[in-house]
Amino acid sequence: MIHGLTLANIAVDRKLLAELAVNDPVAFAGLAERAKQAGGVPTA
């Protein structure tokens, strides 16, 4: 996911992603979608 976010020019670290996943799942899902669109997250 970090790679996909980097491709999308979004700079976040793993600690921030973990915090978002726990405290703001909607924002985390939005970042995950952006990472997928950028091609950095494999789709199953």
Buried (B, 14 or more C-beta within 10 A) or exposed (E): BBEBBBBBEEEBEEEEBEBBBEEEEEEBEEBBEBBBEBEBBEEE
